Amino acid sequence: MRIWKLLGMALICLSLLAGCGSSGEESQKKDAPAAQTAQVEMAVPKNGVPVLMYHMIGVDPDDPHNQACLTEENFRKQMKFLKDNDFHPITMEQLYEYMVHNKPVPVRPVVLTFDDGYPDTYSIVMPVMKEYGFACTVFIPTYDADHGTRLTWQQIKEMKAAGMEIASHGYHHERLNQMGGTTLDTEMQKSQAELKEQLGITNEFFCYPYGGNSPEAEKVMKKYGIKLAFTMNPGWAKYGDNPYAVKRIWIGNEVDIDNFRQRITTEKYEQR
């Protein structure tokens, strides 16, 4: 009788082990499609990468006809278009590796940049970026934080924690191409120091206030560790371009969804 009990217990153990193995295999099979779906095709862009330039999302209370603004409705339509058509917003580092080293990036790449640090970048843009899992960069003039009209440092820290890249838009948001000497150097030094103090980052990316660059400004960019600096000059970012004069595509309220499609698929888009 004891032998039969031992045999029965052995059979039960074998059955349980087989079940565990089967469950593990089934789990791996279930996980496999998800892993395959997450893979994105990579390629070196032949025609460059469109870097989109946004400012305020919403309505400018001081100027309801300000074309630098984009309504929330139009912004959401554009982000949905990117998602529905398999565009891939890439990071600053990915753009740098492509522009300087001709490295591949996800197919149908696009770069999303937001200038000036308006509060709507926190209240509107951040939730949308989280919803779609998009990479983006917010260029902030560091002096303006906590002054009541732009983002607060607490909001900026939350945005960074949510995966949004924070980079410099100068200290006072003044034209660097009209500065020189100590003034220019101080402007960069203060911006870089405050980003380090507040966010703990060694910032490598910059957007020229009002879009204007100069040879002297480029030298100061290099001195303070900047790898890419963005202008408002129209065009796509390409391998071999000057990394301190990166071109961008303007997005304002006159850009409807058809014109938006043009801007992210060809440099020969209809001007608005």
N, C-alpha and C positions, 0 to 999 in steps of 0.2 A: 504493500500500500504506500509506504514511504517513497519508493522508487517512482510510482505513478505521480505522486504529488510533485516530486522534483522535476519530472519530465513536463508536467503541466505548467509549472512555473517558468521553465526554460522556454517553452513555446510562447508563453505570454510576453516574456522579455524580447524574444526575437520579433514578435509581431509589433511591439511598441517601437523597437529600433527601426524596423522597415518603414513604419508610419512616419517617424521623424525624418528619415531620409527622403521619403516621397514628398513630405510637406516642404522641406528645404528646396527640393528641385522645383516644385510648383512655384514657390516664392521667387526663385531665381528667374523662372520663365516669365512670371508676372512683371518682374522688375526690368527684364530685358527690353521690352518695347519702349518703356519710359526712357531708358538710357540711350536708346537709338534715336528717339525723338529729340533728345536734348542736344545731339550732335549737330553742329552747323557747318555747312560747307565753307571752306576758306579759299581765298584767291587774292592775287595781287590786282587791285583795280586798274584797268587799262586807261580809263578816262579821268581818274581822280575820285575824290570823295567830297560830296556836298556838305559843307559845314553851315548849319542853319543858325541864323542870328535872331533871337527873340529879345524883346524888352518887356514892357508891361503887358500882363494878361488881364483883360477886363476893360474898364472904361476910365480914361483919365478924367478925374473930376474937374480939373482946371481947363481941360481942352477936350471935349467929347469927340472932336473930329481929328484928334491926334492919330495920324496913320502909323506911328511907331507902335501903337497899341494893337492888340489882337483880342477880339472878344473871346470869352471863355468857350462859347459855342464853337467858334471856328477853330480854336486851339484843340478842343477835344475831337473835332472832326479830323484834323490833321494827324493827331496821334493814333486815332483809330485806323486811318488810312495806312499809316506805316505798319501797324500790327497786322491788319488784314492782308497786306500785300508783301509780307515777309521781309520788310526792311529791318536792318539790325543797327540800332544806335551803338556806336563804339566809344571807347574811353579815350581820354587825351593820350595816354600811353600807347594805345593801339595806333592812333593817328600818327604819333611821333615815329613809331617804329616803321610805319609805312612810308611816311614822307622822307625820312632820313636814311633808312636802311632797306627800303623796298620790300618790307615784310608783308606777308598775306594778312588779310583781315576777313571777317565774315562777309559773305556775298551780300550784295545790295546794302552797302554800308552807308551810314549817315551819322553826322555829329550834331548833337543838340546843345546849343549854348544859350545862356540867359544872362543878359547884362544888367548891371546896376543894383541888384539886390532889392527889388521891390517886394513888399509884403505878400503880394499874390504869388510869388515864387514859392512861398511856404504854404499858403492856404489852398492854392489851386494846382500848381505844377507838381509839388511833391506827391500828393495823393495819386495823380495820374501816372507819374513815373513808377510809383509802387505797384499800381494796378497792372501796368504792362511790363514791368521788369526792365524798363529802359535805363540805360546809362545817360547821364547828362552832366554838364558843368555849369556852375553858377559863378560869374565873375562879380566880385563885390569890391566897392571902394571901402576900405576898412574903417576910415574915419567916420563914415556915415552910420555904422552900426550903433544901435542904442541911442540914436538921436531923434527918434520919433517918427521919421518919415520913411525909413527903410527898414530892413530886417534887424532884429535884435540878435545879439550873440547867442542867446539861448535857442532861438529859432534856427540859426545857422548851424549850431551844434547838433540839433535834432535832424536837420537836413543831411548833414555829413553822416550821422549814424544810420540814416535811412539809405545810404549808398550814393547820394548826390555828391559829385566832386566840387569842392570849393576852391576857387583860384582868385588871383589878384586882378582888380580893375583900378589899380593905383591906390593911393592913400586919400587924396582929396578929390579924386575924379576931375583932374585938370589935364590939359593937353600936354602930353610929354614931348611932342614934336616942337613945342614952343619953349621948352625948358632947356637949360644947359648947366654945366658945372655942378656946383654944390646943391643947387635946388633940385635938379634931376636926381642926383644921387640920394639925397635925403628922402625924396618922394618914394623911391623904390625901397630904401632901407627900412623906412617906417612901415610900409605895407607888409614886407616880408617878415619883419619882427613881430608885428601884431598877429599875423596868421600863425606864426610859431607859438606865440604866447597863448592865444585863445584856443587854437585847434590842435596844437602839437604837430603841425605839418611843416615840412621843408618844401615850400611851394615851388613848382617848376613851370607853371603856366600863367600867361598874362594876356589881358585884353587891353589894347590902347584905348583910353577914354577918348571918345569922339572919333576913334578909328585911325588917327594919324600917327605914323611912325617916322623915324629919322635915323640916320646912321649913328648919331650920338646916343639915341635911346637904345638902339640895338646893342651897343657896347655895354651899356649899363645893365641890360637884360642878362647878358652873358656873365657879367661880374657877379650878379646875385643869383646865379644858378637857374635862370629861366631857359627852358628848352624849346618852347613854342610860344610865339606871341601873335595875337590875332588883330587884324585890321577890319575895316569895313569895305575894303576893296572887293568888288564883285568877282566871282569865279569860284571854281572848285579847287580844293587843296590837292596838289600832285606831288609825286615823288620827284625830288630834285629841286622843288621850289625853296625859296628862302624861308627857313623855319621861323624867322623873326618878322615875317610879313605875310602871315597866312590869310588867304582870301576867305570870305564868307558870303552866304546867300541871305539877303534881307528877307525877313518875313514880317509883313504888316497886314493891316486889315483889308487892304485892296487885293490881297492874295487869296483868291477863292480856291476851292479844292482842285479844280482843273489846272490852274496856274501853279498850285503847290506841286501837283504831280509833275509838271514840266520842270520845275526847279530842282527836283530830286532825281530826275532821269536824264536831263540834258542841260548843258551850259547855255544852249541857244533857246532860252525860254523867253516868252513874251514879257517885256518890261511893264511893270505896273507902278 
